[in-house]
Amino acid sequence: MSDTIEPLLVDLVAWIAKEPRDYFETMDAWRTSCPRLPVWEEANARGLVTPTRATDGRAMVCVFGQGQAFLKSRT
């Protein structure tokens, strides 16, 4: 699975790193029902993305320390 999911993890983390994303937008774009390709779940498990709240109360997803280091090591 690692060979398949690593490029997708890079894509997901890079997409979120461009700007904080709304949680629901992220789920629409990245959640999968395929048990063999759990990109969102793997990114969360590795701590590459961080769910947070915006000042207006919206659920957001951001990239901080581990996610930034992950991107840096892959580019």
PDB file of N, CA, C and O in Angstrom, chain B, residues numbered from 101:
ATOM      1  N   MET B 101       0.817  -1.187   0.000  1.00  0.00           N
ATOM      2  CA  MET B 101       0.000   0.000   0.000  1.00  0.00           C
ATOM      3  C   MET B 101       0.866   1.258   0.000  1.00  0.00           C
ATOM      4  O   MET B 101       0.473   2.270  -0.581  1.00  0.00           O
ATOM      5  N   SER B 102       2.026   1.217   0.634  1.00  0.00           N
ATOM      6  CA  SER B 102       2.861   2.397   0.785  1.00  0.00           C
ATOM      7  C   SER B 102       3.220   3.027  -0.559  1.00  0.00           C
ATOM      8  O   SER B 102       3.209   4.251  -0.687  1.00  0.00           O
ATOM      9  N   ASP B 103       3.539   2.204  -1.564  1.00  0.00           N
ATOM     10  CA  ASP B 103       3.890   2.747  -2.873  1.00  0.00           C
ATOM     11  C   ASP B 103       2.723   3.484  -3.505  1.00  0.00           C
ATOM     12  O   ASP B 103       2.920   4.464  -4.223  1.00  0.00           O
ATOM     13  N   THR B 104       1.529   3.026  -3.247  1.00  0.00           N
ATOM     14  CA  THR B 104       0.332   3.635  -3.825  1.00  0.00           C
ATOM     15  C   THR B 104      -0.087   4.880  -3.076  1.00  0.00           C
ATOM     16  O   THR B 104      -0.480   5.871  -3.691  1.00  0.00           O
ATOM     17  N   ILE B 105      -0.011   4.846  -1.777  1.00  0.00           N
ATOM     18  CA  ILE B 105      -0.578   5.934  -0.978  1.00  0.00           C
ATOM     19  C   ILE B 105       0.377   7.118  -0.785  1.00  0.00           C
ATOM     20  O   ILE B 105      -0.090   8.242  -0.603  1.00  0.00           O
ATOM     21  N   GLU B 106       1.665   6.907  -0.819  1.00  0.00           N
ATOM     22  CA  GLU B 106       2.609   8.005  -0.569  1.00  0.00           C
ATOM     23  C   GLU B 106       2.406   9.195  -1.514  1.00  0.00           C
ATOM     24  O   GLU B 106       2.328  10.326  -1.035  1.00  0.00           O
ATOM     25  N   PRO B 107       2.317   8.990  -2.836  1.00  0.00           N
ATOM     26  CA  PRO B 107       2.091  10.156  -3.710  1.00  0.00           C
ATOM     27  C   PRO B 107       0.759  10.857  -3.423  1.00  0.00           C
ATOM     28  O   PRO B 107       0.663  12.078  -3.547  1.00  0.00           O
ATOM     29  N   LEU B 108      -0.251  10.099  -3.047  1.00  0.00           N
ATOM     30  CA  LEU B 108      -1.545  10.695  -2.722  1.00  0.00           C
ATOM     31  C   LEU B 108      -1.477  11.484  -1.424  1.00  0.00           C
ATOM     32  O   LEU B 108      -2.120  12.526  -1.296  1.00  0.00           O
ATOM     33  N   LEU B 109      -0.705  10.997  -0.461  1.00  0.00           N
ATOM     34  CA  LEU B 109      -0.510  11.745   0.783  1.00  0.00           C
ATOM     35  C   LEU B 109       0.183  13.070   0.505  1.00  0.00           C
ATOM     36  O   LEU B 109      -0.191  14.104   1.059  1.00  0.00           O
ATOM     37  N   VAL B 110       1.194  13.035  -0.357  1.00  0.00           N
ATOM     38  CA  VAL B 110       1.883  14.274  -0.725  1.00  0.00           C
ATOM     39  C   VAL B 110       0.893  15.240  -1.354  1.00  0.00           C
ATOM     40  O   VAL B 110       0.881  16.423  -1.014  1.00  0.00           O
ATOM     41  N   ASP B 111       0.064  14.752  -2.266  1.00  0.00           N
ATOM     42  CA  ASP B 111      -0.937  15.612  -2.917  1.00  0.00           C
ATOM     43  C   ASP B 111      -1.905  16.213  -1.905  1.00  0.00           C
ATOM     44  O   ASP B 111      -2.181  17.412  -1.943  1.00  0.00           O
ATOM     45  N   LEU B 112      -2.417  15.388  -1.009  1.00  0.00           N
ATOM     46  CA  LEU B 112      -3.364  15.861  -0.003  1.00  0.00           C
ATOM     47  C   LEU B 112      -2.739  16.915   0.905  1.00  0.00           C
ATOM     48  O   LEU B 112      -3.311  17.986   1.107  1.00  0.00           O
ATOM     49  N   VAL B 113      -1.570  16.610   1.448  1.00  0.00           N
ATOM     50  CA  VAL B 113      -0.927  17.537   2.387  1.00  0.00           C
ATOM     51  C   VAL B 113      -0.543  18.834   1.675  1.00  0.00           C
ATOM     52  O   VAL B 113      -0.694  19.914   2.247  1.00  0.00           O
ATOM     53  N   ALA B 114      -0.054  18.746   0.450  1.00  0.00           N
ATOM     54  CA  ALA B 114       0.306  19.952  -0.307  1.00  0.00           C
ATOM     55  C   ALA B 114      -0.932  20.797  -0.593  1.00  0.00           C
ATOM     56  O   ALA B 114      -0.879  22.024  -0.517  1.00  0.00           O
ATOM     57  N   TRP B 115      -2.034  20.149  -0.916  1.00  0.00           N
ATOM     58  CA  TRP B 115      -3.282  20.861  -1.202  1.00  0.00           C
ATOM     59  C   TRP B 115      -3.757  21.636   0.028  1.00  0.00           C
ATOM     60  O   TRP B 115      -4.173  22.790  -0.076  1.00  0.00           O
ATOM     61  N   ILE B 116      -3.690  20.993   1.185  1.00  0.00           N
ATOM     62  CA  ILE B 116      -4.113  21.656   2.417  1.00  0.00           C
ATOM     63  C   ILE B 116      -3.097  22.710   2.845  1.00  0.00           C
ATOM     64  O   ILE B 116      -3.474  23.742   3.400  1.00  0.00           O
ATOM     65  N   ALA B 117      -1.816  22.464   2.594  1.00  0.00           N
ATOM     66  CA  ALA B 117      -0.774  23.409   3.010  1.00  0.00           C
ATOM     67  C   ALA B 117      -0.870  24.737   2.260  1.00  0.00           C
ATOM     68  O   ALA B 117      -0.423  25.763   2.773  1.00  0.00           O
ATOM     69  N   LYS B 118      -1.446  24.735   1.053  1.00  0.00           N
ATOM     70  CA  LYS B 118      -1.587  25.986   0.298  1.00  0.00           C
ATOM     71  C   LYS B 118      -2.397  27.014   1.075  1.00  0.00           C
ATOM     72  O   LYS B 118      -2.089  28.205   1.063  1.00  0.00           O
ATOM     73  N   GLU B 119      -3.429  26.538   1.745  1.00  0.00           N
ATOM     74  CA  GLU B 119      -4.275  27.400   2.573  1.00  0.00           C
ATOM     75  C   GLU B 119      -5.131  26.493   3.451  1.00  0.00           C
ATOM     76  O   GLU B 119      -5.482  25.390   3.033  1.00  0.00           O
ATOM     77  N   PRO B 120      -5.470  26.933   4.650  1.00  0.00           N
ATOM     78  CA  PRO B 120      -6.354  26.114   5.475  1.00  0.00           C
ATOM     79  C   PRO B 120      -7.642  25.814   4.705  1.00  0.00           C
ATOM     80  O   PRO B 120      -8.212  26.688   4.052  1.00  0.00           O
ATOM     81  N   ARG B 121      -8.075  24.587   4.797  1.00  0.00           N
ATOM     82  CA  ARG B 121      -9.267  24.159   4.060  1.00  0.00           C
ATOM     83  C   ARG B 121     -10.412  23.886   5.007  1.00  0.00           C
ATOM     84  O   ARG B 121     -10.216  23.421   6.130  1.00  0.00           O
ATOM     85  N   ASP B 122     -11.586  24.177   4.549  1.00  0.00           N
ATOM     86  CA  ASP B 122     -12.797  23.830   5.271  1.00  0.00           C
ATOM     87  C   ASP B 122     -12.864  22.299   5.371  1.00  0.00           C
ATOM     88  O   ASP B 122     -12.598  21.595   4.397  1.00  0.00           O
ATOM     89  N   TYR B 123     -13.217  21.803   6.539  1.00  0.00           N
ATOM     90  CA  TYR B 123     -13.273  20.358   6.760  1.00  0.00           C
ATOM     91  C   TYR B 123     -14.202  19.673   5.759  1.00  0.00           C
ATOM     92  O   TYR B 123     -13.865  18.621   5.217  1.00  0.00           O
ATOM     93  N   PHE B 124     -15.351  20.259   5.518  1.00  0.00           N
ATOM     94  CA  PHE B 124     -16.326  19.634   4.620  1.00  0.00           C
ATOM     95  C   PHE B 124     -15.841  19.647   3.170  1.00  0.00           C
ATOM     96  O   PHE B 124     -16.090  18.701   2.422  1.00  0.00           O
ATOM     97  N   GLU B 125     -15.157  20.706   2.778  1.00  0.00           N
ATOM     98  CA  GLU B 125     -14.534  20.759   1.450  1.00  0.00           C
ATOM     99  C   GLU B 125     -13.495  19.650   1.325  1.00  0.00           C
ATOM    100  O   GLU B 125     -13.412  18.974   0.300  1.00  0.00           O
ATOM    101  N   THR B 126     -12.713  19.475   2.371  1.00  0.00           N
ATOM    102  CA  THR B 126     -11.679  18.439   2.367  1.00  0.00           C
ATOM    103  C   THR B 126     -12.297  17.053   2.264  1.00  0.00           C
ATOM    104  O   THR B 126     -11.816  16.206   1.512  1.00  0.00           O
ATOM    105  N   MET B 127     -13.353  16.827   3.012  1.00  0.00           N
ATOM    106  CA  MET B 127     -14.013  15.522   2.957  1.00  0.00           C
ATOM    107  C   MET B 127     -14.598  15.255   1.568  1.00  0.00           C
ATOM    108  O   MET B 127     -14.508  14.137   1.061  1.00  0.00           O
ATOM    109  N   ASP B 128     -15.187  16.260   0.964  1.00  0.00           N
ATOM    110  CA  ASP B 128     -15.728  16.087  -0.386  1.00  0.00           C
ATOM    111  C   ASP B 128     -14.633  15.728  -1.380  1.00  0.00           C
ATOM    112  O   ASP B 128     -14.831  14.900  -2.270  1.00  0.00           O
ATOM    113  N   ALA B 129     -13.487  16.354  -1.219  1.00  0.00           N
ATOM    114  CA  ALA B 129     -12.409  16.154  -2.181  1.00  0.00           C
ATOM    115  C   ALA B 129     -11.572  14.902  -1.920  1.00  0.00           C
ATOM    116  O   ALA B 129     -11.063  14.306  -2.869  1.00  0.00           O
ATOM    117  N   TRP B 130     -11.416  14.489  -0.666  1.00  0.00           N
ATOM    118  CA  TRP B 130     -10.423  13.461  -0.352  1.00  0.00           C
ATOM    119  C   TRP B 130     -10.923  12.210   0.336  1.00  0.00           C
ATOM    120  O   TRP B 130     -10.205  11.210   0.334  1.00  0.00           O
ATOM    121  N   ARG B 131     -12.074  12.200   0.907  1.00  0.00           N
ATOM    122  CA  ARG B 131     -12.518  10.984   1.595  1.00  0.00           C
ATOM    123  C   ARG B 131     -12.766   9.904   0.557  1.00  0.00           C
ATOM    124  O   ARG B 131     -13.228  10.175  -0.551  1.00  0.00           O
ATOM    125  N   THR B 132     -12.454   8.698   0.934  1.00  0.00           N
ATOM    126  CA  THR B 132     -12.656   7.581   0.018  1.00  0.00           C
ATOM    127  C   THR B 132     -13.416   6.484   0.729  1.00  0.00           C
ATOM    128  O   THR B 132     -13.298   6.320   1.944  1.00  0.00           O
ATOM    129  N   SER B 133     -14.183   5.748  -0.015  1.00  0.00           N
ATOM    130  CA  SER B 133     -14.871   4.595   0.563  1.00  0.00           C
ATOM    131  C   SER B 133     -14.097   3.309   0.294  1.00  0.00           C
ATOM    132  O   SER B 133     -14.527   2.221   0.679  1.00  0.00           O
ATOM    133  N   CYS B 134     -12.952   3.445  -0.370  1.00  0.00           N
ATOM    134  CA  CYS B 134     -12.146   2.271  -0.694  1.00  0.00           C
ATOM    135  C   CYS B 134     -11.263   1.908   0.500  1.00  0.00           C
ATOM    136  O   CYS B 134     -10.402   2.704   0.876  1.00  0.00           O
ATOM    137  N   PRO B 135     -11.446   0.743   1.101  1.00  0.00           N
ATOM    138  CA  PRO B 135     -10.646   0.370   2.276  1.00  0.00           C
ATOM    139  C   PRO B 135      -9.173   0.148   1.949  1.00  0.00           C
ATOM    140  O   PRO B 135      -8.344   0.111   2.859  1.00  0.00           O
ATOM    141  N   ARG B 136      -8.834   0.001   0.691  1.00  0.00           N
ATOM    142  CA  ARG B 136      -7.433  -0.205   0.324  1.00  0.00           C
ATOM    143  C   ARG B 136      -6.685   1.101   0.088  1.00  0.00           C
ATOM    144  O   ARG B 136      -5.465   1.085  -0.078  1.00  0.00           O
ATOM    145  N   LEU B 137      -7.377   2.211   0.069  1.00  0.00           N
ATOM    146  CA  LEU B 137      -6.749   3.486  -0.234  1.00  0.00           C
ATOM    147  C   LEU B 137      -7.256   4.579   0.702  1.00  0.00           C
ATOM    148  O   LEU B 137      -7.900   5.527   0.254  1.00  0.00           O
ATOM    149  N   PRO B 138      -6.977   4.457   1.973  1.00  0.00           N
ATOM    150  CA  PRO B 138      -7.502   5.410   2.969  1.00  0.00           C
ATOM    151  C   PRO B 138      -6.602   6.640   3.134  1.00  0.00           C
ATOM    152  O   PRO B 138      -5.951   6.789   4.169  1.00  0.00           O
ATOM    153  N   VAL B 139      -6.558   7.507   2.147  1.00  0.00           N
ATOM    154  CA  VAL B 139      -5.639   8.644   2.160  1.00  0.00           C
ATOM    155  C   VAL B 139      -5.915   9.572   3.340  1.00  0.00           C
ATOM    156  O   VAL B 139      -4.998   9.904   4.092  1.00  0.00           O
ATOM    157  N   TRP B 140      -7.144   9.985   3.506  1.00  0.00           N
ATOM    158  CA  TRP B 140      -7.488  10.883   4.610  1.00  0.00           C
ATOM    159  C   TRP B 140      -7.176  10.235   5.956  1.00  0.00           C
ATOM    160  O   TRP B 140      -6.589  10.870   6.833  1.00  0.00           O
ATOM    161  N   GLU B 141      -7.562   8.990   6.117  1.00  0.00           N
ATOM    162  CA  GLU B 141      -7.331   8.298   7.380  1.00  0.00           C
ATOM    163  C   GLU B 141      -5.836   8.156   7.676  1.00  0.00           C
ATOM    164  O   GLU B 141      -5.412   8.318   8.820  1.00  0.00           O
ATOM    165  N   GLU B 142      -5.047   7.857   6.658  1.00  0.00           N
ATOM    166  CA  GLU B 142      -3.597   7.716   6.840  1.00  0.00           C
ATOM    167  C   GLU B 142      -2.955   9.059   7.191  1.00  0.00           C
ATOM    168  O   GLU B 142      -2.072   9.115   8.047  1.00  0.00           O
ATOM    169  N   ALA B 143      -3.381  10.117   6.552  1.00  0.00           N
ATOM    170  CA  ALA B 143      -2.838  11.444   6.865  1.00  0.00           C
ATOM    171  C   ALA B 143      -3.127  11.823   8.311  1.00  0.00           C
ATOM    172  O   ALA B 143      -2.274  12.403   8.982  1.00  0.00           O
ATOM    173  N   ASN B 144      -4.302  11.507   8.786  1.00  0.00           N
ATOM    174  CA  ASN B 144      -4.651  11.766  10.188  1.00  0.00           C
ATOM    175  C   ASN B 144      -3.839  10.902  11.131  1.00  0.00           C
ATOM    176  O   ASN B 144      -3.313  11.388  12.132  1.00  0.00           O
ATOM    177  N   ALA B 145      -3.737   9.620  10.814  1.00  0.00           N
ATOM    178  CA  ALA B 145      -3.003   8.696  11.678  1.00  0.00           C
ATOM    179  C   ALA B 145      -1.534   9.099  11.821  1.00  0.00           C
ATOM    180  O   ALA B 145      -0.938   8.915  12.882  1.00  0.00           O
ATOM    181  N   ARG B 146      -0.965   9.638  10.772  1.00  0.00           N
ATOM    182  CA  ARG B 146       0.439  10.069  10.802  1.00  0.00           C
ATOM    183  C   ARG B 146       0.612  11.472  11.375  1.00  0.00           C
ATOM    184  O   ARG B 146       1.741  11.922  11.573  1.00  0.00           O
ATOM    185  N   GLY B 147      -0.480  12.159  11.639  1.00  0.00           N
ATOM    186  CA  GLY B 147      -0.395  13.518  12.170  1.00  0.00           C
ATOM    187  C   GLY B 147       0.034  14.542  11.130  1.00  0.00           C
ATOM    188  O   GLY B 147       0.603  15.576  11.480  1.00  0.00           O
ATOM    189  N   LEU B 148      -0.231  14.269   9.850  1.00  0.00           N
ATOM    190  CA  LEU B 148       0.174  15.168   8.777  1.00  0.00           C
ATOM    191  C   LEU B 148      -0.794  16.321   8.586  1.00  0.00           C
ATOM    192  O   LEU B 148      -0.408  17.376   8.081  1.00  0.00           O
ATOM    193  N   VAL B 149      -2.032  16.137   8.978  1.00  0.00           N
ATOM    194  CA  VAL B 149      -3.049  17.178   8.895  1.00  0.00           C
ATOM    195  C   VAL B 149      -3.652  17.364  10.282  1.00  0.00           C
ATOM    196  O   VAL B 149      -3.671  16.444  11.099  1.00  0.00           O
ATOM    197  N   THR B 150      -4.144  18.576  10.529  1.00  0.00           N
ATOM    198  CA  THR B 150      -4.659  18.899  11.855  1.00  0.00           C
ATOM    199  C   THR B 150      -6.044  19.534  11.750  1.00  0.00           C
ATOM    200  O   THR B 150      -6.186  20.629  11.206  1.00  0.00           O
ATOM    201  N   PRO B 151      -7.055  18.857  12.265  1.00  0.00           N
ATOM    202  CA  PRO B 151      -8.376  19.495  12.333  1.00  0.00           C
ATOM    203  C   PRO B 151      -8.331  20.617  13.364  1.00  0.00           C
ATOM    204  O   PRO B 151      -7.702  20.469  14.411  1.00  0.00           O
ATOM    205  N   THR B 152      -8.979  21.718  13.084  1.00  0.00           N
ATOM    206  CA  THR B 152      -8.987  22.870  13.981  1.00  0.00           C
ATOM    207  C   THR B 152     -10.275  23.652  13.773  1.00  0.00           C
ATOM    208  O   THR B 152     -11.093  23.278  12.932  1.00  0.00           O
ATOM    209  N   ARG B 153     -10.468  24.715  14.515  1.00  0.00           N
ATOM    210  CA  ARG B 153     -11.642  25.587  14.368  1.00  0.00           C
ATOM    211  C   ARG B 153     -11.181  26.971  13.969  1.00  0.00           C
ATOM    212  O   ARG B 153     -10.220  27.499  14.530  1.00  0.00           O
ATOM    213  N   ALA B 154     -11.857  27.556  13.010  1.00  0.00           N
ATOM    214  CA  ALA B 154     -11.604  28.946  12.627  1.00  0.00           C
ATOM    215  C   ALA B 154     -12.233  29.851  13.682  1.00  0.00           C
ATOM    216  O   ALA B 154     -13.034  29.396  14.498  1.00  0.00           O
ATOM    217  N   THR B 155     -11.875  31.109  13.663  1.00  0.00           N
ATOM    218  CA  THR B 155     -12.430  32.044  14.648  1.00  0.00           C
ATOM    219  C   THR B 155     -13.939  32.202  14.502  1.00  0.00           C
ATOM    220  O   THR B 155     -14.627  32.583  15.449  1.00  0.00           O
ATOM    221  N   ASP B 156     -14.448  31.905  13.305  1.00  0.00           N
ATOM    222  CA  ASP B 156     -15.904  31.987  13.110  1.00  0.00           C
ATOM    223  C   ASP B 156     -16.606  30.673  13.445  1.00  0.00           C
ATOM    224  O   ASP B 156     -17.814  30.549  13.241  1.00  0.00           O
ATOM    225  N   GLY B 157     -15.857  29.688  13.960  1.00  0.00           N
ATOM    226  CA  GLY B 157     -16.438  28.429  14.390  1.00  0.00           C
ATOM    227  C   GLY B 157     -16.445  27.323  13.354  1.00  0.00           C
ATOM    228  O   GLY B 157     -16.805  26.188  13.665  1.00  0.00           O
ATOM    229  N   ARG B 158     -16.048  27.639  12.109  1.00  0.00           N
ATOM    230  CA  ARG B 158     -16.030  26.594  11.074  1.00  0.00           C
ATOM    231  C   ARG B 158     -14.960  25.549  11.361  1.00  0.00           C
ATOM    232  O   ARG B 158     -13.881  25.869  11.860  1.00  0.00           O
ATOM    233  N   ALA B 159     -15.270  24.305  11.042  1.00  0.00           N
ATOM    234  CA  ALA B 159     -14.293  23.224  11.147  1.00  0.00           C
ATOM    235  C   ALA B 159     -13.324  23.347   9.981  1.00  0.00           C
ATOM    236  O   ALA B 159     -13.741  23.423   8.825  1.00  0.00           O
ATOM    237  N   MET B 160     -12.032  23.366  10.286  1.00  0.00           N
ATOM    238  CA  MET B 160     -11.003  23.549   9.275  1.00  0.00           C
ATOM    239  C   MET B 160      -9.974  22.426   9.369  1.00  0.00           C
ATOM    240  O   MET B 160      -9.923  21.691  10.355  1.00  0.00           O
ATOM    241  N   VAL B 161      -9.160  22.310   8.328  1.00  0.00           N
ATOM    242  CA  VAL B 161      -8.048  21.370   8.314  1.00  0.00           C
ATOM    243  C   VAL B 161      -6.812  22.162   7.909  1.00  0.00           C
ATOM    244  O   VAL B 161      -6.834  22.893   6.919  1.00  0.00           O
ATOM    245  N   CYS B 162      -5.730  22.015   8.677  1.00  0.00           N
ATOM    246  CA  CYS B 162      -4.490  22.743   8.428  1.00  0.00           C
ATOM    247  C   CYS B 162      -3.315  21.771   8.440  1.00  0.00           C
ATOM    248  O   CYS B 162      -3.440  20.619   8.853  1.00  0.00           O
ATOM    249  N   VAL B 163      -2.185  22.263   7.980  1.00  0.00           N
ATOM    250  CA  VAL B 163      -0.940  21.503   8.014  1.00  0.00           C
ATOM    251  C   VAL B 163       0.030  22.261   8.907  1.00  0.00           C
ATOM    252  O   VAL B 163       0.295  23.443   8.688  1.00  0.00           O
ATOM    253  N   PHE B 164       0.559  21.570   9.919  1.00  0.00           N
ATOM    254  CA  PHE B 164       1.534  22.170  10.820  1.00  0.00           C
ATOM    255  C   PHE B 164       2.812  21.340  10.797  1.00  0.00           C
ATOM    256  O   PHE B 164       3.139  20.749   9.768  1.00  0.00           O
ATOM    257  N   GLY B 165       3.520  21.286  11.881  1.00  0.00           N
ATOM    258  CA  GLY B 165       4.831  20.655  12.011  1.00  0.00           C
ATOM    259  C   GLY B 165       5.089  19.381  11.233  1.00  0.00           C
ATOM    260  O   GLY B 165       5.867  19.388  10.279  1.00  0.00           O
ATOM    261  N   GLN B 166       4.451  18.286  11.622  1.00  0.00           N
ATOM    262  CA  GLN B 166       4.713  16.992  10.979  1.00  0.00           C
ATOM    263  C   GLN B 166       4.357  17.017   9.502  1.00  0.00           C
ATOM    264  O   GLN B 166       5.088  16.466   8.680  1.00  0.00           O
ATOM    265  N   GLY B 167       3.259  17.642   9.161  1.00  0.00           N
ATOM    266  CA  GLY B 167       2.851  17.722   7.762  1.00  0.00           C
ATOM    267  C   GLY B 167       3.817  18.549   6.941  1.00  0.00           C
ATOM    268  O   GLY B 167       4.128  18.191   5.805  1.00  0.00           O
ATOM    269  N   GLN B 168       4.294  19.648   7.495  1.00  0.00           N
ATOM    270  CA  GLN B 168       5.258  20.487   6.787  1.00  0.00           C
ATOM    271  C   GLN B 168       6.582  19.751   6.601  1.00  0.00           C
ATOM    272  O   GLN B 168       7.198  19.834   5.539  1.00  0.00           O
ATOM    273  N   ALA B 169       7.015  19.036   7.627  1.00  0.00           N
ATOM    274  CA  ALA B 169       8.254  18.249   7.518  1.00  0.00           C
ATOM    275  C   ALA B 169       8.095  17.140   6.481  1.00  0.00           C
ATOM    276  O   ALA B 169       9.022  16.854   5.723  1.00  0.00           O
ATOM    277  N   PHE B 170       6.925  16.521   6.452  1.00  0.00           N
ATOM    278  CA  PHE B 170       6.637  15.476   5.470  1.00  0.00           C
ATOM    279  C   PHE B 170       6.765  16.041   4.052  1.00  0.00           C
ATOM    280  O   PHE B 170       7.419  15.439   3.201  1.00  0.00           O
ATOM    281  N   LEU B 171       6.148  17.183   3.801  1.00  0.00           N
ATOM    282  CA  LEU B 171       6.230  17.800   2.468  1.00  0.00           C
ATOM    283  C   LEU B 171       7.662  18.158   2.114  1.00  0.00           C
ATOM    284  O   LEU B 171       8.112  17.897   0.998  1.00  0.00           O
ATOM    285  N   LYS B 172       8.371  18.745   3.044  1.00  0.00           N
ATOM    286  CA  LYS B 172       9.754  19.152   2.798  1.00  0.00           C
ATOM    287  C   LYS B 172      10.628  17.955   2.437  1.00  0.00           C
ATOM    288  O   LYS B 172      11.517  18.066   1.593  1.00  0.00           O
ATOM    289  N   SER B 173      10.384  16.832   3.063  1.00  0.00           N
ATOM    290  CA  SER B 173      11.198  15.641   2.793  1.00  0.00           C
ATOM    291  C   SER B 173      10.841  14.981   1.467  1.00  0.00           C
ATOM    292  O   SER B 173      11.591  14.134   0.981  1.00  0.00           O
ATOM    293  N   ARG B 174       9.720  15.350   0.879  1.00  0.00           N
ATOM    294  CA  ARG B 174       9.276  14.732  -0.387  1.00  0.00           C
ATOM    295  C   ARG B 174       9.449  15.647  -1.590  1.00  0.00           C
ATOM    296  O   ARG B 174       9.166  15.236  -2.715  1.00  0.00           O
ATOM    297  N   THR B 175       9.910  16.885  -1.378  1.00  0.00           N
ATOM    298  CA  THR B 175      10.054  17.801  -2.518  1.00  0.00           C
ATOM    299  C   THR B 175      11.485  18.208  -2.733  1.00  0.00           C
ATOM    300  O   THR B 175      11.777  18.974  -3.651  1.00  0.00           O
TER     301      THR B 175
END
